C-alpha cells in the first residue's frame, strides 16, 4: 500500500469509520480482484495499523493487510455482487454443505441470482475431515480422507476460485469411529487439536470450521490419558479453544446435533461470543437461544434443507424470512444425479423466490469430481 494512502486514511478516519459515510466500499489489493461491500458497520485500523478491518451489519468481518492495499474507494451507491437483501435488510447467509466424496466444490459457482448477480451460496462447507486418535503416537489428529485431501492440496484449483468470488470456504470436522470426539478432549488435547485446526486453516486459506458431532465412540479410550467424560462443557471448551486459535476473522459454525446440541459459557464467555453460527437440523424451526446463551437470530440458521428430501421448502423459507434468521444450511447438493432436475432444482428455485424475490441463473460449468486419488494426494509441482 502506498504510504500516502495510509496516512490519508489515518488522518481522515482515525481508528473507525462509520457506515454513514458511504453505502459501499471497494478495496483494491495486490493483483487480486477488488472486494466490494455494502452495509458497512465499522471500518478501522487494527493490529498496530498493519491491517484494515471491515465489519458489516451482520457482524461478519474481513481484514486486509495494509501493505497489500492499493486503493480504497467510497461510494453512495449500494455495492453489487456482495450482499443479498430481503425486505430491505441483509438476507440469510446460505451454507452449501457438500459431500466432497461425490461433488466438486466448484459447482457452487453455477448458482447466481438474476436481479443482483449475487451467488446463491455465501459459504461452502467441505464435508468432511475427521477427528481421530493415534494410540501409537498418543495424539488426536486431523484426518483428511482421499477426497478432502486433494481439494486442500490443490487449493488453487478448488478453493481459490470460490474465495475470489467472495464465497467463504469452511472445513467440516466429524467423528470417525474411535474414542476421540468434539466432546471429550481434556484441556491439553483440546488446545493442541484446536491449534492443529488453526494451522490447517492458515495453510489452505480456509475461512473457518464446521462442527458435526457424530460417529465418535465416546468412552472407549481405555487407559489413554487426556480424555474426559463427553459433555457439553468439554465440547464448549474445545470450540472456544478453536475460536481462540483461528481468530475472530474465521468462523466457528456448528450443526446442532449430538453432544453440541447445547453449549455453555467458557471463562465468562457465552456461546454467542465464540460461535459465529448455529445451524439447526432439517425442517426444525426452534429458536436456539436457550441452548446457546448469547446467540442472536442473526447467528442462527433454522429449517435446514437436505437435498436428499427437500420438503416444504417454500413454507420453511417464508418462516426464515419473516422471523429474520441470519443463516440457512443446504446439505448434499448433487447436480449430476438423476434426481437433481425433479427434486433439487425446484427446491433451489423456492429458496431464491421466497427468500429474495428472485430467481436462479444456472451456470453451465462442468464441475464434476475430477481428481484421481493416487495422482492428487501430493502437493502440486512435486
C-alpha positions as CSV (number, residue, x, y, z in Angstrom):
1,X,0.0,0.0,0.0
2,X,1.3,3.5,-0.8
3,X,2.4,5.3,2.3
4,X,0.4,8.5,1.4
5,X,-2.8,6.5,1.1
6,X,-2.3,5.0,4.6
7,X,-1.6,8.5,6.0
8,X,-4.7,9.9,4.3
9,X,-6.9,7.3,5.6
10,X,-5.4,7.5,9.1
11,X,-5.9,11.3,9.2
12,X,-9.4,11.1,7.7
13,X,-10.9,8.3,9.9
14,X,-8.6,7.7,12.8
15,X,-9.4,4.3,14.1
16,X,-13.0,4.0,13.0
17,X,-15.2,4.9,10.0
18,X,-19.0,4.8,10.4
19,X,-21.2,3.3,7.7
20,X,-22.9,6.6,7.5
21,X,-20.1,7.9,5.3
22,X,-20.7,5.5,2.5
23,X,-23.1,2.9,1.2
24,X,-20.4,0.8,-0.2
25,X,-16.6,0.5,0.0
26,X,-14.3,-1.0,-2.6
27,X,-10.9,-2.2,-1.5
28,X,-8.3,-2.9,-4.2
29,X,-5.4,-5.0,-3.1
30,X,-2.4,-6.7,-4.7
31,X,-3.1,-8.3,-8.0
32,X,-6.4,-9.8,-6.9
33,X,-9.9,-8.6,-7.8
34,X,-11.3,-5.8,-5.7
35,X,-13.6,-6.7,-2.8
36,X,-16.7,-4.6,-2.7
37,X,-19.1,-4.5,0.2
38,X,-22.2,-2.6,1.3
39,X,-23.9,-2.4,4.7
40,X,-20.7,-1.4,6.4
41,X,-20.9,-1.2,10.2
42,X,-17.3,-0.2,11.0
43,X,-14.0,0.3,9.1
44,X,-11.0,0.6,11.3
45,X,-7.2,0.0,11.5
46,X,-6.2,-3.0,13.6
47,X,-3.1,-4.8,14.7
48,X,-1.0,-1.7,15.2
49,X,-2.3,-0.2,12.0
50,X,-1.0,-3.1,9.9
51,X,-4.5,-4.2,8.9
52,X,-7.8,-2.6,7.9
53,X,-10.7,-4.4,9.4
54,X,-14.2,-4.0,7.8
55,X,-17.3,-5.2,9.7
56,X,-20.7,-5.5,8.2
57,X,-24.1,-5.1,9.9
58,X,-24.5,-8.9,10.3
59,X,-21.1,-8.8,12.2
60,X,-19.2,-10.7,9.5
61,X,-15.7,-9.2,9.1
62,X,-12.9,-9.0,6.6
63,X,-9.3,-8.0,7.4
64,X,-6.9,-6.6,4.7
65,X,-3.1,-6.3,5.2
66,X,-2.4,-2.6,4.7
67,X,0.8,-3.3,2.7
68,X,-1.3,-5.1,0.0
69,X,-3.9,-2.4,-0.4
70,X,-3.5,-0.2,-3.5
71,X,-6.7,2.0,-3.1
72,X,-9.9,2.4,-1.1
73,X,-12.9,3.9,-2.8
74,X,-16.1,5.1,-1.1
75,X,-19.5,5.3,-2.9
76,X,-23.0,6.4,-2.2
77,X,-24.3,3.7,-4.5
78,X,-25.1,0.2,-3.0
79,X,-22.5,-2.4,-3.7
80,X,-23.3,-5.1,-6.2
81,X,-22.4,-8.8,-6.1
82,X,-21.8,-8.8,-2.3
83,X,-24.9,-8.7,-0.1
84,X,-28.3,-10.1,-0.8
85,X,-31.3,-8.3,0.7
86,X,-34.8,-9.2,1.7
87,X,-37.3,-6.6,3.0
88,X,-34.6,-4.0,3.0
89,X,-32.3,-6.0,5.4
90,X,-29.4,-8.4,4.9
91,X,-30.8,-11.8,3.9
92,X,-29.6,-15.1,5.4
93,X,-26.1,-16.4,4.7
94,X,-26.6,-19.6,2.8
95,X,-24.2,-22.5,3.6
96,X,-23.7,-25.1,0.9
97,X,-22.6,-28.2,2.8
98,X,-21.2,-30.6,0.2
99,X,-20.3,-34.3,0.4
100,X,-17.0,-33.9,-1.3
101,X,-16.7,-37.7,-1.7
102,X,-19.2,-37.1,-4.5
103,X,-19.1,-33.5,-5.5
104,X,-16.6,-30.9,-6.7
105,X,-17.0,-27.7,-4.5
106,X,-16.7,-25.5,-7.6
107,X,-20.3,-26.4,-8.5
108,X,-21.2,-23.6,-6.2
109,X,-20.2,-21.2,-8.9
110,X,-23.1,-22.3,-11.1
111,X,-25.8,-20.6,-9.0
112,X,-26.4,-16.9,-9.1
113,X,-29.4,-14.6,-8.5
114,X,-30.8,-12.9,-11.6
115,X,-31.5,-9.4,-10.1
116,X,-28.3,-8.8,-8.2
117,X,-25.8,-11.2,-9.8
118,X,-25.0,-12.4,-6.3
119,X,-24.1,-16.0,-5.7
120,X,-26.9,-18.0,-4.1
121,X,-24.4,-19.6,-1.7
122,X,-22.3,-17.5,0.6
123,X,-20.2,-20.3,2.1
124,X,-19.1,-23.8,1.1
125,X,-18.6,-26.5,3.8
126,X,-16.2,-29.3,2.7
127,X,-17.8,-32.3,4.3
128,X,-15.8,-33.8,5.9
129,X,-12.5,-34.1,7.6
130,X,-12.3,-36.2,10.8
131,X,-11.1,-36.1,14.4
132,X,-9.1,-39.2,15.1
133,X,-6.8,-40.6,17.8
134,X,-3.5,-42.4,17.2
135,X,-2.8,-44.7,20.1
136,X,0.8,-45.3,18.9
137,X,1.7,-41.7,18.8
138,X,-0.8,-40.7,21.6
139,X,-2.2,-37.8,19.7
140,X,-5.5,-36.5,18.5
141,X,-5.1,-35.5,14.9
142,X,-7.0,-34.1,11.9
143,X,-7.6,-36.8,9.3
144,X,-8.4,-35.8,5.7
145,X,-9.7,-38.7,3.6
146,X,-8.8,-39.4,-0.1
147,X,-11.4,-36.8,-1.3
148,X,-10.8,-34.0,1.2
149,X,-7.0,-34.1,0.9
150,X,-6.8,-33.5,-2.9
151,X,-9.1,-30.4,-2.5
152,X,-6.8,-29.0,0.2
153,X,-3.5,-29.9,-1.6
154,X,-4.8,-28.3,-4.8
155,X,-6.4,-25.3,-3.1
156,X,-5.5,-23.0,-6.0
157,X,-7.9,-25.1,-8.2
158,X,-10.7,-25.9,-5.8
159,X,-10.7,-23.2,-3.1
160,X,-9.2,-20.0,-4.5
161,X,-11.8,-19.5,-7.3
162,X,-14.6,-19.6,-4.7
163,X,-12.8,-17.1,-2.4
164,X,-12.1,-14.8,-5.3
165,X,-15.9,-14.5,-5.7
166,X,-16.4,-13.7,-2.1
167,X,-17.6,-17.2,-1.1
168,X,-16.2,-18.5,2.2
169,X,-14.8,-22.0,2.4
170,X,-15.0,-23.9,5.7
171,X,-13.7,-27.3,6.7
172,X,-16.0,-29.7,8.4
173,X,-14.9,-31.8,11.5
174,X,-16.7,-35.0,12.1
175,X,-16.1,-38.0,14.4
176,X,-14.6,-41.1,12.8
177,X,-15.5,-44.3,14.8
178,X,-12.8,-44.1,17.5
179,X,-12.6,-42.8,21.1
180,X,-11.8,-39.1,20.1
181,X,-14.5,-36.6,19.6
182,X,-15.5,-33.0,19.8
183,X,-17.0,-33.5,23.3
184,X,-14.3,-35.4,25.3
185,X,-11.0,-33.7,25.0
186,X,-9.1,-32.8,28.2
187,X,-7.6,-29.3,28.4
188,X,-4.2,-30.2,26.8
189,X,-5.6,-32.2,24.0
190,X,-8.3,-29.6,23.4
191,X,-5.7,-26.8,22.9
192,X,-3.4,-29.0,20.8
193,X,-6.1,-30.1,18.4
194,X,-7.5,-26.6,18.2
195,X,-4.1,-25.4,17.1
196,X,-3.8,-28.2,14.5
197,X,-7.1,-27.0,13.1
198,X,-5.9,-23.4,13.1
199,X,-2.7,-24.4,11.3
200,X,-4.7,-26.2,8.6
201,X,-7.0,-23.1,8.1
202,X,-3.9,-20.9,7.8
203,X,-2.1,-23.3,5.4
204,X,-5.0,-23.6,3.0
205,X,-6.5,-20.2,3.5
206,X,-9.8,-21.6,4.8
207,X,-12.4,-19.3,6.4
208,X,-13.4,-21.4,9.3
209,X,-14.6,-24.7,10.8
210,X,-18.0,-26.5,10.8
211,X,-18.5,-29.0,13.6
212,X,-20.8,-32.0,13.5
213,X,-20.8,-34.4,16.5
214,X,-21.5,-37.8,15.0
215,X,-19.7,-41.2,14.8
216,X,-17.4,-40.8,17.8
217,X,-17.2,-43.8,20.1
218,X,-17.0,-41.9,23.4
219,X,-15.8,-43.9,26.4
220,X,-13.7,-46.4,24.5
221,X,-10.3,-44.8,25.2
222,X,-9.3,-47.4,27.7
223,X,-6.2,-46.3,29.7
224,X,-5.4,-43.4,27.4
225,X,-4.9,-40.2,29.2
226,X,-6.1,-36.7,28.3
227,X,-9.7,-37.6,27.6
228,X,-12.7,-36.6,29.8
229,X,-16.3,-37.8,30.1
230,X,-18.1,-36.4,27.0
231,X,-20.2,-33.4,28.0
232,X,-21.5,-30.1,26.8
233,X,-18.9,-28.3,29.0
234,X,-16.0,-30.2,27.3
235,X,-17.4,-29.5,23.9
236,X,-17.8,-25.8,24.8
237,X,-14.2,-25.7,26.0
238,X,-12.9,-27.2,22.7
239,X,-14.9,-25.0,20.4
240,X,-13.9,-22.0,22.5
241,X,-10.2,-23.1,22.1
242,X,-10.7,-23.4,18.3
243,X,-12.1,-19.9,18.2
244,X,-9.2,-18.5,20.1
245,X,-6.8,-20.4,17.8
246,X,-8.3,-19.4,14.5
247,X,-9.0,-15.8,15.4
248,X,-12.0,-13.5,15.0
249,X,-11.9,-13.4,11.2
250,X,-12.5,-17.1,10.8
251,X,-15.9,-18.7,11.6
252,X,-16.8,-21.3,14.1
253,X,-20.1,-22.9,12.9
254,X,-21.9,-25.8,14.5
255,X,-24.6,-28.2,13.3
256,X,-26.9,-28.7,16.3
257,X,-26.7,-32.4,16.9
258,X,-25.3,-34.8,19.5
259,X,-23.0,-33.5,22.2
260,X,-23.0,-30.0,20.8
261,X,-26.8,-29.6,20.9
262,X,-26.3,-27.2,23.8
263,X,-23.2,-25.3,24.9
264,X,-22.2,-23.3,28.0
265,X,-20.1,-20.3,28.9
266,X,-16.3,-20.7,28.9
267,X,-14.1,-18.4,31.1
268,X,-17.0,-16.0,31.3
269,X,-17.7,-16.0,27.5
270,X,-21.1,-17.1,26.4
271,X,-21.5,-19.3,23.3
272,X,-22.8,-16.2,21.4
273,X,-19.3,-14.8,21.7
274,X,-17.3,-17.8,20.5
275,X,-19.8,-19.2,17.9
276,X,-20.5,-17.4,14.7
277,X,-23.4,-19.5,13.6
278,X,-25.6,-22.4,14.9
279,X,-27.4,-24.4,12.2
280,X,-30.4,-26.5,13.1
281,X,-31.4,-29.9,11.9
282,X,-33.6,-30.3,8.8
283,X,-37.0,-28.7,8.9
284,X,-36.5,-27.7,12.6
285,X,-37.5,-24.1,13.3
286,X,-36.8,-24.0,17.0
287,X,-35.1,-20.9,18.2
288,X,-31.7,-21.9,19.6
289,X,-31.1,-19.1,22.1
290,X,-31.9,-21.1,25.2
291,X,-29.4,-23.8,24.2
292,X,-26.6,-21.3,23.4
293,X,-26.7,-18.3,25.7
294,X,-25.9,-15.1,23.9
295,X,-26.8,-16.3,20.4
296,X,-28.8,-13.9,18.4
297,X,-31.2,-14.6,15.5
298,X,-28.5,-13.2,13.1
299,X,-26.3,-16.1,14.2
300,X,-28.9,-18.8,13.8
301,X,-29.9,-21.0,10.9
302,X,-33.3,-22.8,11.1
303,X,-35.2,-25.1,8.7
304,X,-32.1,-26.5,7.2
305,X,-32.7,-28.3,3.9
306,X,-31.5,-31.8,2.9
307,X,-31.4,-32.1,-0.8
308,X,-32.0,-35.8,-0.3
309,X,-35.6,-35.0,0.6
310,X,-36.3,-31.2,0.3
311,X,-39.7,-31.0,2.0
312,X,-41.9,-27.9,2.4
313,X,-39.1,-25.6,1.2
314,X,-41.3,-22.6,0.4
315,X,-43.2,-22.5,3.7
316,X,-39.9,-23.1,5.6
317,X,-38.2,-20.2,3.8
318,X,-41.2,-18.0,4.5
319,X,-40.7,-18.7,8.2
320,X,-36.9,-17.9,7.9
321,X,-37.6,-14.6,6.2
322,X,-40.4,-13.5,8.4
323,X,-38.5,-14.3,11.6
324,X,-35.3,-12.7,10.2
325,X,-33.0,-15.6,10.9
326,X,-29.4,-15.0,9.7
327,X,-28.4,-18.3,8.1
328,X,-29.5,-21.3,6.2
329,X,-27.9,-24.7,5.7
330,X,-28.4,-26.6,2.4
331,X,-26.9,-30.1,2.5
332,X,-26.0,-32.7,-0.1
333,X,-26.5,-30.8,-3.3
334,X,-25.8,-33.3,-6.1
335,X,-26.2,-31.6,-9.5
336,X,-25.1,-34.6,-11.6
337,X,-27.5,-37.1,-10.0
338,X,-30.7,-38.3,-11.8
339,X,-33.0,-36.8,-9.1
340,X,-31.5,-33.3,-9.4
341,X,-33.9,-31.8,-12.0
342,X,-37.0,-33.2,-10.4
343,X,-36.3,-32.5,-6.7
344,X,-33.3,-30.4,-6.1
345,X,-33.7,-27.6,-8.7
346,X,-37.3,-26.9,-7.6
347,X,-36.0,-26.6,-4.0
348,X,-33.3,-24.2,-5.1
349,X,-35.8,-22.1,-7.1
350,X,-38.0,-21.9,-4.0
351,X,-35.2,-20.6,-1.9
352,X,-34.4,-17.8,-4.4
353,X,-38.0,-16.9,-4.8
354,X,-39.1,-17.0,-1.2
355,X,-36.0,-15.5,0.5
356,X,-35.0,-12.9,-2.1
357,X,-37.9,-12.4,-4.5
358,X,-35.5,-13.5,-7.2
359,X,-34.7,-16.4,-9.5
360,X,-31.6,-18.5,-10.1
361,X,-29.5,-18.3,-13.2
362,X,-28.0,-21.7,-13.6
363,X,-24.4,-21.7,-14.9
364,X,-23.1,-24.3,-17.4
365,X,-19.7,-25.0,-15.9
366,X,-18.9,-28.7,-15.8
367,X,-17.7,-29.2,-12.2
368,X,-17.8,-32.9,-11.8
369,X,-15.4,-34.6,-9.4
370,X,-12.2,-34.8,-11.4
371,X,-9.4,-35.8,-9.1
372,X,-7.8,-39.2,-9.1
373,X,-6.8,-40.3,-5.7
374,X,-3.2,-41.5,-6.2
375,X,-2.3,-38.7,-8.7
376,X,-3.7,-36.0,-6.5
377,X,-2.5,-37.0,-3.0
378,X,0.6,-34.9,-3.3
379,X,1.5,-31.3,-3.4
380,X,1.4,-29.8,-6.9
381,X,4.7,-29.4,-8.8
382,X,6.4,-32.2,-6.8
